[in-house]
Amino acid sequence: MIEKDQPTDRDSNTSSTPPHRAPSPTGAWLEVAGVFGRLSLVSFGGPAAHIAMMHDEVVRRRGWLSDEEFLDLVGATNLLPGPNSTEMAMHLGSQRAGFPGLLLGGAAFILPPMLVVLALSDLYVRLGRTPQAGWLLYGIKPVVIAIILQALLQLGRQVAGRRLTLSVAAAAAVLSFIGLDEISLLLAGGALTMLAANWRRLRPNAVAALLGPATRLGLPLAAAAPFSLPLLFLTFLKIGAVLYGSGYVLFAFLQTDLVERLGWLTPGQLVDAIAIGQLTPGPLFTSATFIGYLLGGIPGALVATIGIFLPAFLFVAAASPWIPRIRASAWARSFLDGVVAASLGLIAVVAIELGRTALVDAFTAALLAAAFLLSVRYRVNSAWLVLGGAAAGAAIQLAR
């Protein structure tokens, strides 16, 4: 994954608070559910902010584990597809209360924001086509583009100084524009970077064997299909299982699958889904709840949410015993570098595509510029930017 700042110095090998006495199993389960349920309702600002809040709560305040152990878990989530901060909640829950803690940590971090998104989805369906709701979204949409650009600027620093990864990012953006699917681009970027970084370790005949499957992989693009809950579940299950990169890469997948391939969403509805994800706390992946509700009501919301988060539970449960080996692997690190670079290229494409629907006049362009400046220069929380955009959009519409 790519959207996380390391919250502490790696040189610190112990937490600043000594570990607390181990609670009973039931007490540990309740503690995990309470900690991550509360954090989920105040965790604005994206995965980097979420993980910093988790570090403060479980390392500094509660002493569940050391700084060194916490950073090992951060590294492990970087090598897994799916929502970064949600996977950290699962890892930390597992550290505190075993496998039940893994389930409770993930569920507690997902469910409260999901319910908030579900309530907003109902309001959107009821009010989304009224002038008043249109006023709010008019101001929110350019702010969303500014937030994506800010993330791209911050994350792009990881590849800007390296010729190989910068080339992978640029190639992924160009190939995405001409229609190649995101899964192939991510896996090919990871494979190519891994091979380039480790080619001296390979026998000559092994290069083609390893490179071939990754570069040939691609999911066939089906024609537009009637809406169904099973297909909705499978679509989000696929996305949750293969999505590397920041949460914003999610919208590249949604653009391809739900807007272009299946024709279930309009580009404007996709931008609205991003806005809802930014306006609410918790994982950005709860935008799936909003989309599912638009397409299939409460059953659709539940199906989409379960589909996109289920792979994360499976990946974390499977990876936990292997974390020490994964963190020490040069192959895994270089593969991740390539995936990160390709993800940045996809984010750039998303920003351009969504900008076409958000920038409709001089005011929206000015709002994008102001939001970008506030985000980059003054580090204003993205939730405040979205709320400010909504207020500005309503105010300018009332003044007209």
Secondary structure, DSSP 8 states (H G I E B T S, - for coil): --S----S-TT--S-SS-------HHHHHHHHHHHHHHHHTT--S-HHHHHHHHHIIIIIIS-SS-HHHHHHHHHHHHTSSS-HHHHHHHHHHHHHHHHHHHHHHHHHHHHHHHHHHHHHHHHHHHHTTSHHHHHHHHHHHHHHHHHHHHHHHHHHHHHHT-HHHHHHHHHHHHHHHTT--HHHHHHHHHHHHHHHHHGGGS-HHHHHHHHHHHHH------------HHHHHHHHHHHHHH--S-TTHHHHHHIIIIIIIS--S-HHHHHHHHHHHHHSSS-GGGHHHHHHHHHHHHHHHHHHHHHHHHHHHHHHHHHGGGHHHHHH-HHHHHHHHHHHHHHHHHHHHHHHHHHHHH--SHHHHHHHHHHHHHHHHS---HHHHHHHHHHHHHHHHHH-
